[in-house]
Amino acid sequence: MKIGITGATGYIGNKLLDALLKEGHRVTVLARKESRITSTSENLKIVIGDLSGKLGCLEELVQDIDILFHCAAETRNNAIMEEVNVQGTKNLTFAAKGKINRLVYLSSVGIYGSPIRGIFDEESKENPKNIYEKTKTKAEHLIKKYSQDGGYMYTILRPCKVMGVHSIDRDIFRLISYIDKGMFFYLGPAGASTNYIHVDNLINAMKLCAQTDNYQNSIYNLCDRRTLEELIEIISDGLERKNNYLRLPVLPFRIAAFLFGIVPRYPLNRNRLDGLTTRVVYNTSKIEKELGYRHMISIEEGLATLVKKWKNKKLKEINS
């Protein structure tokens, strides 16, 4: 296939690029600098530019491609999220309309907001809270809008937090550190949810989204759930620690988070408390039924690898 990618210099986009080149696809990527693309192949074309679309770079990106993976997004700098995630997507979809067969957009379960409990499927109400979630939701709407009247077919993939050795999400490494130091304790009743997807599973799902011709326009959740107790058991085994942690009531910590949550580096802010007590389930039956998706790497395997990497890094720091 002839494929285009935005965000190919990012963690997920780069993994996707390598996987597609390995399979022999012709791939065109958008990058600000050619030097930021580490992959090399005679099947790789690099278009210099960004989502602003200056100098016709987006028109060049979508020229003579079948599938466009839109992975580019601003995840940290709130000041430019609207410009990149919304206006950038608008520029891209306008350029792609009538030029490509399918657009695969890497969205997020964040479009449902930050719920404390409940089961969420693709028909659940959008309820974004922070600016990142709101811009991803707006981008989804733009993709749907510009697909109308034969513009292109689309698939929107909504993953939860991505787990991988070089993942940008550092919460899991912080959790491993707390357990290793004996500083971890449970909050509230047992059965809290942890929702992750291994990066290799995400790449597999993205490729499936591009290969289907049976579903014109689709949205899919992607997640692999474990209880918090199961997650802690995996980490404890890897660290060779006993899983005999205290369980404390959550209310005093909620009050403390309210009083001290604005203090820089305060460890148990509201978001982290929610992460340790949430009971949210993201239903993935649709992608399993329609695309035949199955997890290639389990949470147990992925987490064991992360714990091993963390231990090796710690050992190097001790010996340096």
N, C-alpha and C positions, 0 to 999 in steps of 0.2 A: 504493500500500500504506500501511497504518497501522503505523508503526515506532517503537520505543523505543530509546533509547541511554543507556548509562551511560558516564561518562568523556568526555562531549562537550566538556569544557573542555580536554582534553589535546590533544596534537599530532595524533594519529591520529584520535581521536574527533571533533575539530573539522573535520578534512578530510572525514571521512565525513558529518558533519551537512550541511556545505555542498553536497556532491555529491548527497545525497538530496533536499534542498530544491530544488536546481536542477532535478532530475528531476520535481518536482511531488508528492512524497510528503508525507503528513501525518506529522510527527515530534514525538514527546514525549521530552524529555530530562530527566535528573536532574542537578541542580546545587545546590551549597551556597548560591550567591548568583546572583540573576538577572543581575546586572551582569557576571558572568564569561562569559556567553553573548553573543558578539559578532554572531552571525547574527540577522537579522530576517526574518520571513515570517509571513503570515497562517496558514500551515500549521504553524507552530511553537508548541508548548506547553511551558512550563517548569514542572517540578515541583521545588519547593524541598526539599532533603534530601540524604541520603547513604546509603551501603550499610548503615548501622546500622539503617535502617528506622524511625526514630523518627517518631511522628505519622502513621503509615500512608502514608509517602511512596512506599514500594515498591509497595504495593497500588494507589496512584493511578497510578504509572508504568505498570504492566502492564494497567491497565484499558483495554479496547477497542483493543488493538494486536494485530497479526498476528505481527510479527517483532521480537525483542528482540536488539539488539547489546550484548554485555557487554564494553566496552573498558576500564572503570575498573580500575586496579591501582596499588598502591604499588610503585615501582621503586627507591627510594633509601633510605628510612628502614627499616632492618631491624627496629626496635623495634615498628613497627605493621604489618608485612607480614602476619603471621598474622591480625590483626584485620580488615584490609581485604581481602586477597586470598582468604582462606579463609572466615572468619566472614561477611564481606560477601557473598561468593558464595553461601554457604548461605542467608542471609537473602533474597537476590534469587531464588534458584531455588525456595525455599519459597513465596514470594509469587507466582511466575510459574506454578507447577504448576497445570495445568488451565485457565489463563487465556490462554495464547498458543499459536500454532501451532509456531513454531520459535525456538530460542535459538542465536545465533551468538556463540561465545566466542573472543575474541582471546587465544590462549595463546602458546606460544613453543617453539622447538626446544630450549630449555634443559631441557625435561623429559627429554631424552636425556643430560643432564649436560654435561660439558666434555671430550669425547673428543679424542684426538690424531689418530686416523685411523679410517677405516671408512666404509661406506655405510649410511645410516640411512633407513628408510622408516617408514610409520605403524605397522607391526607390530613395530618394534624395541623392545627392552626399555627401560622407563623407568629412569633412573639419575641423578636430580637430586642435585646436590652442595651448592650454596649455598642459603641460606634463600629467595631469590627463586624459584629453580627448584623447590624443594620445595613452596612455597605454590601455585605455578601448577599443579603436578601434583595437589595435593590438591583444588584448585578443579575441575580436569577430572573427578576422581572424583565430586565432589558433583553436577556437572552431569549426569553419567551416571546417578547414583543417583536424582535427583529426576525424571528423564525417564521412569522406569519406570511401567508401568500407565497409559500414555496421558497422562502429565504434560505432555509437549511433545516435539517432535522437536528434535534438536540438530545443529549443525555446529561442530566445533572446528577452528580454523585455527592452525597452528603456524608462524609466520614466523621467519626468521633476523633478523639486525640490519637495521634499517630505515634506508634512505638517503634523505635529502631535505634541502632547504635549511635547514629549521628543526628538523632531527632532534635528538633528545636524545642520540644517540650521538656523542660528540666525538672518538672514536679516529681517524676518517678525517681530521678537520681537523688533528689532531696529526701524522698521517703526512704530510699535505701540507706542513706547516710544516717538518718534518725534511728532506724532499726539497728544499724551496726553500733551506734553509740549508746544503745539502750534507752533512747529518749522517746520511743514511740508508745502511744497508748490509744486504745479505742475510745470513741465518743458515741454515746447513745446506744440503742439496741443493735443487736447483730443483724446482718443481712444488707448492709449498705452496698451500693453498686459501684463497680469500677468499670469504665467503658473505654477500651482502647482498641486500636486496629494496628496490626503489624504492617510496617511499610511495604513489605513484599506482598502481603495480601492486598494492600491498596493498589499497588501497581498491577497486579493480576486483574483486579476488578475494573480498573480503568481500561485495560486492553479489552476486556469483555464488553464494556460499554461501547467501544468503537466497532466491534465486530458484528453486532446484532443488526439485522435488517428487519426483524419481525415486529419491532416496536418503534414507531415513528418518533414520538417524543415521550421521554420517560424521566422519572426522578427516583433515585434509590438511596436509602440509608445504608450505611456500612459500619458495622461495629461488632466487637467481640466482648461479651460481658462476663465478668466474674464478680463474686461477692468480694468485699474488702478482706474478709477473713481468708478466702482462698488466695488472694493476691499476697497478703502478708505471709501466709504459709510458704509460698514459693520463694519469696525473698529470704525468709528466715532459714529455710533449708539451704539455700545457696551461701548464706553467711555462716552456716553452722551454729545458729542460735536457736534457743527454744522459743516457741510461740506461746509464751505465757504472760502476755502483756495485760496491764490493767485496763479495765473498762470504766470510764468515768461519765457522769451525766453531762450532756452537751450544753444545758442552759447557762451555767456560769461562764462558759467560754463564749457563748453568744453575747452575753452582756459585756464581757471584756473586749470582744471584737468591736462592739458598738462604741465603747468608750475609748479604745486605743487603736482602732483600725486605721486612723489617719497617721499614726506614728510610722515613719519609715522603717522598713525591715521588721515590723512586728510580725512574728511567725504565723499566728493563727488569725488571719484576717477573715472576713466574711466568705470570700471565694474559696479559701482553703477549707474552712469549716463545712461549706456546702459540699466540697469534693469528698470529704471524709464521712458524710452522713446522707448523701443523696440516694434515692431509691428509683432512679430513672432507668427505663429500659427502652432502647431504640430497636424497633422491630425490623429485622432484616429479611423477612420471609419473601418479600417481593423480588429482590435481586437473586435470591436462591432459586425461586420458582421460575422466573422469566429468563434469567441468563445462566442458570446452572452454577452459580457461584458457590464455592466452598472454601473455607479457610485452609490455606496451604501450610501455614505456620501457626501453631497454637500460642495462646498467651503464655502458657507454661514454658514453651521453648524460647520464645522471644525474651521473656523476662529473665530466664536463666542465663541467657547470653549477656544481657545488660548487667546483671549482678557480677558475672565473671569479669566483664570489662571494668566495672567499677572497682573490684578488688585488685585487678592488675594495675590500674591507675594509682590506687592508694599505695600499693607496694612500691611502685616507682618513686612516688613522692617521699616515702619513708627512707628509701635507699639513696635518694639524690642529695 
